[in-house]
Amino acid sequence: MHPQHNQDSNNHPQPNRNNLWVEGFKTVGLSLIFAFGFRTLVAESRFVASGSMLPTLEVNDRLLIDKLSYRWSNPERGDIVVFSPTETLKQENHRDTFIKRVIGLPGEKVEIKGGRVYVNDQMLREKYLAEELTYEWGPVTIPADSYLVMGDNRDRSYDGRYWGYVPRDYIIGRAIARYWSVERIGTIDPSPLYPPSPESSVSQ
């Protein structure tokens, strides 16, 4: 007797295992492309590696960085920004990104006197400093398309007071939220960031 043929198996061949692998690779590849595109164009996470932004940011804080809004607007005073090393920093062999706070905008005059920062001769009321300053600095005038950044832990921050200004094109994005550690999840800065002063104030 001849063995009977299974007609269903003849009419409906089994899936090719190679095709399943191909489809799997396509799915993973597309997922990676979308994830990379989101990270490149919209937002990404960063962790804080030093204490230069204490008490606002603690070491190992995880932050969400908005990379999209600066495509249509410029950094504002008080923004905490992530930026690539400037040419001066590269010459000092710095390769990692920095995170600091924007203090001076293009064309402004900035100086430190009496332990306080002055922008265009108006005192800047800073609610986020680790401690009051004890030295004089400036005045300096910030070049066009550049920003003066400082750390909140100002006496322990290697920032624009030492190496100059951050060109606009070097700014990667703005820190908008903290998602770790658990007890510190949420927004980063108090609101309003710069309260009005009976003596003087700096408008945004």
Protein Blocks (a to p, Z undefined) as FASTA:
>chain_A
ZZdddfklmmmccddfklmmmmmmmmmmmmmmmmmmmmmmmoccdddfbfklcckbcghi
acdddfklmmmbccdehiacdddddfklmmnopabdcddddfbdghiacddeehiaceeh
iacddfkbfbdcfbdedjddddehiacdddfklmlcccfklnopadfklpnbdcfbdcbd
fklgccfbdcdfbdcdfkbccdZZ
